[in-house]
Amino acid sequence: MVQLSENEGIEGRTFVVTGGAGHVGSLLCLELARRGAAEVRSFDLCNSQERLALLKDHGVTCIVGDVRRKKDVEKALRNADCVFHMASFGMSGKEMLQSRRIDEVNLDGTCHILDSCAKSGVGRLIYTSTYNVVYGGQEIRNGTENLPYFPVEKHIDPYGRSKALAEQLVIRSNGRPLTDKKGKKLYTCAIRPAAIYGPGEERHLPRILKMARLGLLKFRIGGPNVLTDWVYADNLVHAHLLASMALIDDLPGRSGVPPAAGQAYFISDGAPVNSFELIKPIVEGVGYTMPQREISVKSAMKLAWCIYAYYGLLYPWLQRSWIPEPFILPAEVLKVGVTHYCSTWKARQEIGYTAIVDKNDALDRTKTYWKERHAQELDGPPLLTWMLLVGGIFLLGLCVYVPPPFLGPLECVRWVGLLIFRSHEALRIIFYLALFAHLLEGVYAWMLAMKADRKNATGWFLQTLVLGYPSLQYLLKRAEKRKFLKHK
């Protein structure tokens, strides 16, 4: 391993980060700019104005484009010195079921990146891969880069399969001649990160916290001895920068062959942990409780396959925002329910990687971030409350407006209502009173939120309009914390 300065190969160079508007991608762009890169380009399909504004404020050039379109890629990579290919699709949630788009982004997109690197004279390419290229549900303890690729035909999700194939394309492209630079070659390597966490992470923790808020976080998967790797976002950025330096082709004592050329590296915090123990302080830090009940991987897989089958029926609409994220899918069960962790020894020896933020510090920062973010977001009751209240008002409306016997099997609901309130007129009055009460509570919620939580005032109004007091009580608690309510 050759010791280099932190700005080696960065100052005065031009960098492209595909997926640069994502969580880790944006952190990498900002760090490259801080270290003196001549130009940093974020190339991403995402056009989030908030994220792009942050990048632009730090001098990053933001290019909105798609790795699936070769012309977009060629334009973004023109005259670049180094490319970090972080863009991917299908890692988690309902994305995992969109197999066609997964292959288009992860495979076709990578081919476009490789071809454009050779055509544009890009000398260094760092590919962001995944543990899934070698993992498919089997137990791995202290695994090394000598592990074989998991058989492509045995992957239970298209994401793992596509990333394994794409990584092999990248590694085999190492040493590819550059079209416009005689004698120069493209040097490549792959970074295989563990599950990523940290402030601003948008894949795992937001989904977990949303499930906790809805009361759906009911069980742990696997036993307490199941260990997996995680990596803090800043540590992952550090690893990418080290890999880029280790692809420089004029290092002393290496005969022009970069130390990382054609290599793959596992990157983690170096401290395997039970996934549910890792998220516990974060979940409890925002006021939710972690489940105590455990279920086996086998039972969880049965549930996950049922959810997978149900979402398969929704395939044509999976890209619609109104389709909620699935509770859990088979590949996600294997990620949290089976022990698999790998050694970072090769990364330490060849590119000088060590975690720059230790696990305790990383967890404290993450916990603080999500606690503050949660305090700024709309809160509310669990899913069961939504179902009971919305369902109850809907059924009451049917009883009022649909004449007998046209409710069919729901006529029993009308009978119960008549048994309690004695007449259709009483049912009608109860229905109107309920609607009026919800309207009054919604208006009060809006007025209070304009003082205590102005950003979410519309959300509080709509939620309270639908749910009434069960929603209002969450706003009252927030207003009390922010001292907008006084108790006598």
Backbone torsions as a table, in degrees:
resi	resn	phi	psi	omega
1	MET	NA	130.8	179.4
2	VAL	-98.8	129.9	178.7
3	GLN	-76.6	129.1	-178.4
4	LEU	-126.6	157.7	173.8
5	SER	-72.8	160.5	-175.2
6	GLU	-67.7	-17.3	-179.7
7	ASN	-104.1	8.5	-177.8
8	GLU	-58.9	127.2	178.2
9	GLY	73.0	9.0	-178.7
10	ILE	-113.0	-49.3	-178.2
11	GLU	-57.4	129.2	176.1
12	GLY	76.9	3.8	-178.2
13	ARG	-103.9	163.4	178.6
14	THR	-108.1	128.6	-176.5
15	PHE	-122.0	145.6	173.3
16	VAL	-121.5	131.8	176.8
17	VAL	-118.8	106.5	174.4
18	THR	-74.5	140.8	-172.2
19	GLY	73.6	25.0	-174.2
20	GLY	-70.9	-12.4	177.2
21	ALA	-94.3	0.0	176.1
22	GLY	-79.1	-177.4	-176.1
23	HIS	-61.8	-62.6	-178.5
24	VAL	-70.1	-38.1	179.9
25	GLY	-58.8	-42.1	-179.9
26	SER	-68.9	-37.6	176.4
27	LEU	-62.7	-39.6	178.6
28	LEU	-65.5	-43.6	178.1
29	CYS	-58.4	-45.4	-178.4
30	LEU	-65.0	-38.4	-180.0
31	GLU	-69.9	-38.7	176.1
32	LEU	-61.8	-43.2	178.3
33	ALA	-63.5	-40.9	179.9
34	ARG	-63.4	-32.9	-176.7
35	ARG	-86.7	5.5	170.8
36	GLY	97.4	20.4	176.1
37	ALA	-61.5	142.1	179.4
38	ALA	-64.7	-41.2	177.7
39	GLU	-150.1	135.9	175.2
40	VAL	-121.6	124.6	-180.0
41	ARG	-113.1	124.8	171.2
42	SER	-93.3	122.1	-179.5
43	PHE	-116.2	109.6	-171.5
44	ASP	-154.1	148.2	175.4
45	LEU	-75.0	-23.7	-179.3
46	CYS	-67.5	134.3	177.4
47	ASN	-122.2	35.2	176.8
48	SER	-60.0	116.0	-174.9
49	GLN	-64.3	-35.6	-179.6
50	GLU	-64.5	-48.1	-179.2
51	ARG	-67.7	-42.9	-179.6
52	LEU	-65.5	-36.5	178.9
53	ALA	-63.0	-40.5	178.2
54	LEU	-61.8	-44.8	-179.9
55	LEU	-64.5	-44.5	-179.0
56	LYS	-63.6	-35.1	178.8
57	ASP	-62.5	-23.7	-179.9
58	HIS	-103.4	16.3	173.6
59	GLY	84.8	11.4	179.5
60	VAL	-83.1	133.9	175.5
61	THR	-82.7	120.8	-176.0
62	CYS	-102.5	116.4	179.6
63	ILE	-111.4	117.7	177.0
64	VAL	-88.4	115.2	-177.7
65	GLY	-161.2	179.1	-172.5
66	ASP	-128.1	126.4	179.6
67	VAL	-65.0	-15.4	178.0
68	ARG	-76.4	-14.9	179.1
69	ARG	-105.5	113.5	-173.8
70	LYS	-61.0	-36.1	-179.9
71	LYS	-64.4	-38.4	176.9
72	ASP	-62.1	-42.9	-178.9
73	VAL	-64.8	-47.2	-179.1
74	GLU	-60.2	-39.4	179.2
75	LYS	-65.4	-42.4	-177.7
76	ALA	-68.9	-33.5	-174.3
77	LEU	-90.8	-2.8	-175.9
78	ARG	-57.9	125.2	176.8
79	ASN	64.2	21.1	177.3
80	ALA	-82.7	154.3	177.4
81	ASP	-97.9	-32.0	-174.9
82	CYS	-149.2	141.6	179.7
83	VAL	-124.1	131.9	169.2
84	PHE	-104.9	110.5	-177.4
85	HIS	-94.3	92.9	-176.6
86	MET	-105.5	-14.9	-176.5
87	ALA	-63.8	133.6	176.9
88	SER	-156.5	174.3	-178.8
89	PHE	-149.0	141.7	173.3
90	GLY	99.2	16.6	-176.1
91	MET	-68.4	-39.6	-174.3
92	SER	-152.2	167.8	175.4
93	GLY	64.3	-153.6	-174.9
94	LYS	-68.9	-15.4	173.3
95	GLU	-58.6	-31.5	-174.2
96	MET	-63.7	-18.9	-178.4
97	LEU	-92.7	-9.0	-175.5
98	GLN	-91.2	71.5	-170.3
99	SER	-60.7	-38.2	-178.4
100	ARG	-64.2	-47.3	-179.7
101	ARG	-67.2	-34.4	177.3
102	ILE	-58.0	-48.2	179.6
103	ASP	-65.9	-38.4	-179.9
104	GLU	-63.3	-43.6	-178.3
105	VAL	-76.5	-51.2	-171.2
106	ASN	-78.5	-32.1	179.9
107	LEU	-99.0	-59.6	179.9
108	ASP	-60.5	-41.8	179.8
109	GLY	-61.2	-41.0	178.7
110	THR	-66.5	-39.0	176.1
111	CYS	-61.0	-40.6	178.3
112	HIS	-64.7	-39.0	178.3
113	ILE	-63.6	-46.7	-178.9
114	LEU	-62.4	-46.4	179.9
115	ASP	-63.2	-41.1	-178.5
116	SER	-71.1	-32.5	175.4
117	CYS	-61.2	-47.3	-179.9
118	ALA	-64.6	-40.9	-177.9
119	LYS	-70.6	-36.2	-175.2
120	SER	-92.2	-2.9	178.4
121	GLY	78.4	27.6	177.7
122	VAL	-75.9	126.7	-174.1
123	GLY	-90.3	-20.0	-175.3
124	ARG	-133.9	134.9	176.9
125	LEU	-135.2	120.9	176.7
126	ILE	-111.3	120.0	-175.8
127	TYR	-102.1	129.6	177.0
128	THR	-88.4	109.2	-175.1
129	SER	-102.0	-142.0	-177.0
130	THR	-163.5	157.3	172.3
131	TYR	-59.4	-26.1	-174.3
132	ASN	-63.2	-12.3	179.1
133	VAL	-68.9	-23.4	178.0
134	VAL	-116.6	-8.7	-174.5
135	TYR	-112.5	134.4	178.2
136	GLY	-144.8	25.0	178.7
137	GLY	116.2	-9.4	178.0
138	GLN	-84.1	152.4	179.3
139	GLU	-71.5	133.6	176.9
140	ILE	-130.7	125.6	176.9
141	ARG	-121.8	119.8	179.2
142	ASN	55.2	44.0	-177.8
143	GLY	-63.9	154.1	178.6
144	THR	-120.9	173.2	-180.0
145	GLU	-70.1	-4.8	175.5
146	ASN	-79.2	-9.5	177.4
147	LEU	-60.4	139.3	178.5
148	PRO	-73.7	158.5	173.6
149	TYR	-61.9	139.9	175.9
150	PHE	-64.6	135.6	-177.0
151	PRO	-51.8	126.8	-174.6
152	VAL	-56.5	-40.7	-175.0
153	GLU	-73.8	-9.9	-177.6
154	LYS	-101.4	-5.7	176.5
155	HIS	-62.0	136.2	179.9
156	ILE	-91.5	-1.7	176.5
157	ASP	-136.9	145.9	-178.7
158	PRO	-67.9	-22.9	-179.4
159	TYR	-64.1	-51.6	-179.7
160	GLY	-60.4	-40.9	179.2
161	ARG	-63.5	-46.9	-176.8
162	SER	-66.6	-37.9	-180.0
163	LYS	-69.0	-36.0	177.9
164	ALA	-64.8	-44.6	178.8
165	LEU	-66.0	-41.4	-179.5
166	ALA	-65.3	-40.5	178.9
167	GLU	-62.1	-42.0	178.8
168	GLN	-63.1	-36.7	175.8
169	LEU	-62.0	-43.1	-178.9
170	VAL	-65.5	-47.4	-178.3
171	ILE	-63.5	-41.7	-179.1
172	ARG	-72.6	-16.2	177.2
173	SER	-84.9	-3.7	177.3
174	ASN	-60.7	132.0	-178.9
175	GLY	87.9	4.9	178.9
176	ARG	-65.1	130.1	-179.1
177	PRO	-63.6	142.4	176.5
178	LEU	-86.6	132.8	-173.0
179	THR	-59.8	-47.4	-172.3
180	ASP	-96.8	2.9	-178.4
181	LYS	-129.3	97.4	-176.9
182	LYS	-62.8	132.3	179.0
183	GLY	84.2	-12.3	179.7
184	LYS	-93.3	151.6	-177.4
185	LYS	-129.8	161.1	173.0
186	LEU	-90.2	123.1	177.3
187	TYR	-106.8	133.3	-174.1
188	THR	-128.9	155.4	170.3
189	CYS	-154.4	168.4	-178.2
190	ALA	-126.8	135.5	173.6
191	ILE	-104.5	125.0	-180.0
192	ARG	-107.3	93.2	-177.9
193	PRO	-80.5	150.3	169.9
194	ALA	-76.0	-173.5	176.2
195	ALA	-59.6	136.4	-171.8
196	ILE	-99.9	139.0	174.1
197	TYR	-141.2	168.8	179.6
198	GLY	142.2	170.1	177.1
199	PRO	-58.7	128.5	178.4
200	GLY	90.2	-5.4	179.0
201	GLU	-63.6	135.4	-171.5
202	GLU	-118.6	5.5	-176.3
203	ARG	-96.7	-53.9	-171.0
204	HIS	-97.3	-58.4	-170.4
205	LEU	-64.4	-41.5	178.7
206	PRO	-59.9	-38.6	-179.7
207	ARG	-68.5	-41.4	178.6
208	ILE	-63.1	-45.8	-178.7
209	LEU	-67.3	-34.0	177.0
210	LYS	-66.2	-40.8	177.4
211	MET	-63.7	-39.4	178.1
212	ALA	-63.4	-42.0	179.8
213	ARG	-63.4	-37.2	-179.0
214	LEU	-82.9	0.1	179.5
215	GLY	75.3	24.7	-177.0
216	LEU	-101.3	-3.5	179.2
217	LEU	-86.3	84.8	-167.8
218	LYS	-104.9	-16.6	-176.0
219	PHE	-156.1	159.3	172.1
220	ARG	-98.5	154.1	-179.9
221	ILE	-109.3	128.8	-178.3
222	GLY	80.0	175.9	-178.9
223	GLY	-87.2	174.9	-179.8
224	PRO	-68.5	-15.2	-178.9
225	ASN	-88.2	-0.4	177.3
226	VAL	-72.1	124.4	-177.3
227	LEU	-119.5	138.1	175.8
228	THR	-138.6	163.9	178.0
229	ASP	-90.7	145.7	170.4
230	TRP	-132.5	158.6	177.6
231	VAL	-137.6	130.9	176.8
232	TYR	-73.0	140.5	-172.3
233	ALA	-55.4	-41.6	-179.7
234	ASP	-63.9	-35.2	177.2
235	ASN	-67.1	-37.0	179.3
236	LEU	-68.2	-40.1	175.8
237	VAL	-60.6	-44.4	178.8
238	HIS	-57.9	-42.5	179.8
239	ALA	-64.1	-40.2	178.5
240	HIS	-63.2	-41.1	179.6
241	LEU	-66.3	-41.1	177.6
242	LEU	-63.0	-40.2	179.1
243	ALA	-63.6	-38.8	179.3
244	SER	-64.4	-37.6	177.8
245	MET	-68.1	-34.9	-178.1
246	ALA	-78.1	2.4	173.7
247	LEU	-104.6	3.1	177.0
248	ILE	-67.4	132.2	-171.3
249	ASP	-93.1	6.4	179.3
250	ASP	-121.8	33.1	177.5
251	LEU	-73.3	142.1	-179.9
252	PRO	-66.6	141.0	174.8
253	GLY	80.6	7.5	-178.8
254	ARG	-116.4	6.1	177.5
255	SER	54.5	36.3	177.4
256	GLY	78.3	2.1	179.3
257	VAL	-102.0	111.3	-179.1
258	PRO	-61.7	142.9	-176.5
259	PRO	-62.7	-28.7	-177.4
260	ALA	-95.3	-1.1	-174.8
261	ALA	-59.7	124.0	177.4
262	GLY	74.8	16.1	-175.5
263	GLN	-110.0	161.2	173.7
264	ALA	-125.1	147.5	-176.0
265	TYR	-137.6	130.6	170.6
266	PHE	-77.9	134.3	-179.6
267	ILE	-128.5	124.5	177.0
268	SER	-151.2	-178.4	174.6
269	ASP	-74.7	-9.9	-179.9
270	GLY	76.9	20.1	-178.5
271	ALA	-140.1	84.7	-179.3
272	PRO	-55.8	141.0	-174.6
273	VAL	-147.9	154.0	172.5
274	ASN	-69.5	127.9	-174.0
275	SER	-58.0	-37.6	-178.5
276	PHE	-73.0	-29.0	174.8
277	GLU	-72.7	-32.2	179.0
278	LEU	-67.8	-42.3	-177.2
279	ILE	-83.1	-12.1	-176.5
280	LYS	-55.4	-52.9	-179.2
281	PRO	-63.7	-27.1	179.4
282	ILE	-73.8	-46.4	179.5
283	VAL	-63.8	-46.6	-179.3
284	GLU	-70.9	-26.1	179.7
285	GLY	-65.7	-25.7	178.6
286	VAL	-98.5	4.8	173.1
287	GLY	102.2	7.2	178.0
288	TYR	-100.6	169.9	-179.2
289	THR	-114.1	145.8	176.2
290	MET	-86.3	143.4	179.1
291	PRO	-70.1	147.1	177.3
292	GLN	-99.4	-24.7	-177.7
293	ARG	-71.9	140.5	177.4
294	GLU	-116.6	142.9	171.8
295	ILE	-124.9	156.8	-177.6
296	SER	-74.1	161.2	176.3
297	VAL	-61.1	-38.1	-179.4
298	LYS	-60.8	-45.1	179.4
299	SER	-67.1	-41.1	179.4
300	ALA	-64.1	-35.9	179.2
301	MET	-66.7	-37.4	177.7
302	LYS	-61.8	-45.3	177.8
303	LEU	-62.7	-44.8	-177.3
304	ALA	-63.1	-39.3	179.3
305	TRP	-68.4	-33.3	175.6
306	CYS	-64.9	-42.9	178.0
307	ILE	-64.8	-40.8	178.5
308	TYR	-58.9	-45.1	-179.4
309	ALA	-64.1	-41.2	179.6
310	TYR	-63.6	-45.7	180.0
311	TYR	-69.5	-24.4	174.7
312	GLY	-61.2	-33.1	177.1
313	LEU	-68.2	-22.7	-178.8
314	LEU	-95.2	10.1	-173.0
315	TYR	-48.5	-44.5	-177.3
316	PRO	-63.1	-18.4	-174.9
317	TRP	-115.6	11.6	-173.9
318	LEU	-62.4	-26.6	180.0
319	GLN	-81.4	-4.5	178.6
320	ARG	-75.5	137.6	-177.0
321	SER	-67.5	-23.6	-177.8
322	TRP	-79.1	-8.1	173.7
323	ILE	-83.3	116.3	-177.2
324	PRO	-69.8	160.9	176.5
325	GLU	-68.7	142.8	177.5
326	PRO	-65.8	151.5	179.8
327	PHE	-59.3	-51.6	176.2
328	ILE	-164.1	150.3	-179.7
329	LEU	-122.4	161.9	-173.3
330	PRO	-52.6	-46.6	-178.2
331	ALA	-62.9	-31.1	179.2
332	GLU	-72.8	-33.2	174.5
333	VAL	-59.4	-45.8	-178.9
334	LEU	-66.3	-30.1	-179.1
335	LYS	-69.1	-34.1	-177.1
336	VAL	-104.0	-17.7	-171.8
337	GLY	-101.4	-8.4	-177.9
338	VAL	-125.5	132.7	179.4
339	THR	-61.9	125.3	171.2
340	HIS	-157.9	115.1	176.1
341	TYR	-144.8	153.8	-171.8
342	CYS	-128.6	158.9	-179.8
343	SER	-83.3	144.7	174.3
344	THR	-102.1	16.2	-175.4
345	TRP	-57.9	-45.3	-178.2
346	LYS	-62.3	-41.6	178.5
347	ALA	-65.0	-36.6	177.4
348	ARG	-65.1	-43.7	-174.9
349	GLN	-73.9	-39.0	-170.4
350	GLU	-97.0	-33.4	-179.7
351	ILE	-119.6	-0.7	176.0
352	GLY	78.6	26.7	-176.7
353	TYR	-77.8	130.8	163.2
354	THR	-141.7	149.5	179.7
355	ALA	-64.5	124.5	-179.2
356	ILE	-86.2	-14.0	174.5
357	VAL	-124.9	120.4	-177.7
358	ASP	-74.9	164.8	-171.4
359	LYS	-59.9	-42.2	-178.2
360	ASN	-64.2	-44.6	177.0
361	ASP	-61.3	-44.2	-178.4
362	ALA	-62.1	-42.5	179.6
363	LEU	-66.7	-39.7	178.4
364	ASP	-61.6	-44.6	179.8
365	ARG	-64.0	-42.1	-178.9
366	THR	-66.4	-43.6	178.9
367	LYS	-60.8	-45.4	179.8
368	THR	-61.6	-43.6	-179.2
369	TYR	-60.5	-49.6	-175.3
370	TRP	-71.2	-29.4	175.7
371	LYS	-65.7	-44.0	178.7
372	GLU	-68.1	-40.5	-179.8
373	ARG	-66.7	-41.4	179.6
374	HIS	-60.1	-37.4	-179.5
375	ALA	-67.5	-16.2	-179.6
376	GLN	-100.2	-4.8	-176.0
377	GLU	-105.8	160.5	176.6
378	LEU	-64.4	131.2	178.1
379	ASP	-113.6	166.9	-178.5
380	GLY	-176.2	178.5	-176.7
381	PRO	-75.3	168.3	-179.6
382	PRO	-69.5	169.1	-175.8
383	LEU	-59.5	-36.5	-178.6
384	LEU	-60.2	-38.9	177.9
385	THR	-63.1	-43.5	176.5
386	TRP	-57.3	-47.7	-176.2
387	MET	-63.7	-43.0	-177.8
388	LEU	-67.7	-45.6	-176.5
389	LEU	-71.6	-50.0	-179.9
390	VAL	-63.9	-44.1	178.7
391	GLY	-63.4	-39.7	-179.4
392	GLY	-64.8	-46.1	179.6
393	ILE	-66.2	-38.5	179.0
394	PHE	-63.0	-45.3	179.7
395	LEU	-65.4	-38.2	178.4
396	LEU	-63.6	-39.9	177.1
397	GLY	-63.1	-39.7	177.2
398	LEU	-62.9	-42.4	179.9
399	CYS	-62.6	-33.1	-178.3
400	VAL	-77.2	-41.9	-169.0
401	TYR	-102.5	-19.3	-179.6
402	VAL	-99.0	118.0	-177.5
403	PRO	-71.1	151.5	175.8
404	PRO	-69.5	148.5	4.2
405	PRO	-103.2	33.4	-168.4
406	PHE	-81.1	3.4	174.1
407	LEU	-82.0	-7.4	178.4
408	GLY	58.8	-128.5	-178.4
409	PRO	-65.5	-14.0	179.2
410	LEU	-86.5	1.9	177.1
411	GLU	-58.7	-27.5	179.3
412	CYS	-62.1	-30.2	177.3
413	VAL	-65.8	-43.2	177.9
414	ARG	-61.2	-41.5	-179.4
415	TRP	-60.9	-42.6	179.1
416	VAL	-63.4	-43.4	178.8
417	GLY	-60.7	-42.9	179.3
418	LEU	-68.3	-34.0	178.0
419	LEU	-63.0	-36.7	-177.7
420	ILE	-83.0	-46.3	-171.4
421	PHE	-103.9	-3.6	168.3
422	ARG	77.6	-24.5	-177.0
423	SER	-152.6	159.6	176.0
424	HIS	-64.5	-35.3	-179.9
425	GLU	-63.4	-39.4	178.0
426	ALA	-65.6	-39.3	177.2
427	LEU	-61.9	-41.0	-179.4
428	ARG	-64.7	-41.8	179.7
429	ILE	-64.5	-43.6	178.6
430	ILE	-60.4	-41.8	-179.8
431	PHE	-62.6	-46.6	-179.3
432	TYR	-66.5	-39.2	178.5
433	LEU	-63.5	-39.3	179.2
434	ALA	-63.7	-44.5	178.8
435	LEU	-63.4	-42.1	-178.9
436	PHE	-66.1	-41.2	179.0
437	ALA	-63.0	-42.0	178.6
438	HIS	-64.7	-37.6	178.2
439	LEU	-64.6	-45.3	178.5
440	LEU	-61.8	-43.5	179.3
441	GLU	-65.0	-37.1	177.9
442	GLY	-64.1	-43.1	178.8
443	VAL	-64.7	-43.4	178.2
444	TYR	-62.3	-40.2	178.6
445	ALA	-61.7	-41.6	179.4
446	TRP	-63.9	-44.2	-179.3
447	MET	-64.0	-42.7	179.3
448	LEU	-68.2	-40.7	-179.4
449	ALA	-65.7	-31.0	177.6
450	MET	-61.9	-23.0	176.8
451	LYS	-95.9	-42.2	-171.2
452	ALA	-96.6	-27.0	-176.2
453	ASP	-154.0	64.2	-172.0
454	ARG	-56.1	-37.0	-177.7
455	LYS	-58.3	-35.7	-175.7
456	ASN	-107.8	19.7	-174.8
457	ALA	-57.5	-44.9	-180.0
458	THR	-63.7	-41.5	178.8
459	GLY	-62.7	-43.0	178.4
460	TRP	-63.6	-39.9	179.2
461	PHE	-61.7	-50.1	-176.4
462	LEU	-65.9	-43.2	-178.8
463	GLN	-65.2	-42.1	-179.7
464	THR	-71.9	-32.6	175.3
465	LEU	-58.6	-37.9	-178.8
466	VAL	-82.0	-44.0	-170.7
467	LEU	-100.9	-20.1	-178.6
468	GLY	73.5	-140.0	-172.6
469	TYR	-60.4	-37.2	177.6
470	PRO	-54.6	-28.9	173.8
471	SER	-83.1	-42.3	-176.3
472	LEU	-60.0	-34.9	-177.6
473	GLN	-64.2	-29.6	176.0
474	TYR	-68.6	-38.6	177.7
475	LEU	-68.6	-38.7	178.7
476	LEU	-61.5	-40.4	177.4
477	LYS	-63.7	-42.2	179.8
478	ARG	-65.8	-41.9	179.3
479	ALA	-63.9	-37.3	178.4
480	GLU	-65.3	-41.9	178.4
481	LYS	-62.6	-36.0	-178.7
482	ARG	-90.8	9.6	173.3
483	LYS	64.0	35.3	174.3
484	PHE	-99.5	-2.5	174.7
485	LEU	-123.5	140.4	178.9
486	LYS	-120.4	132.5	178.1
487	HIS	-100.5	134.6	179.0
488	LYS	-81.9	NA	NA
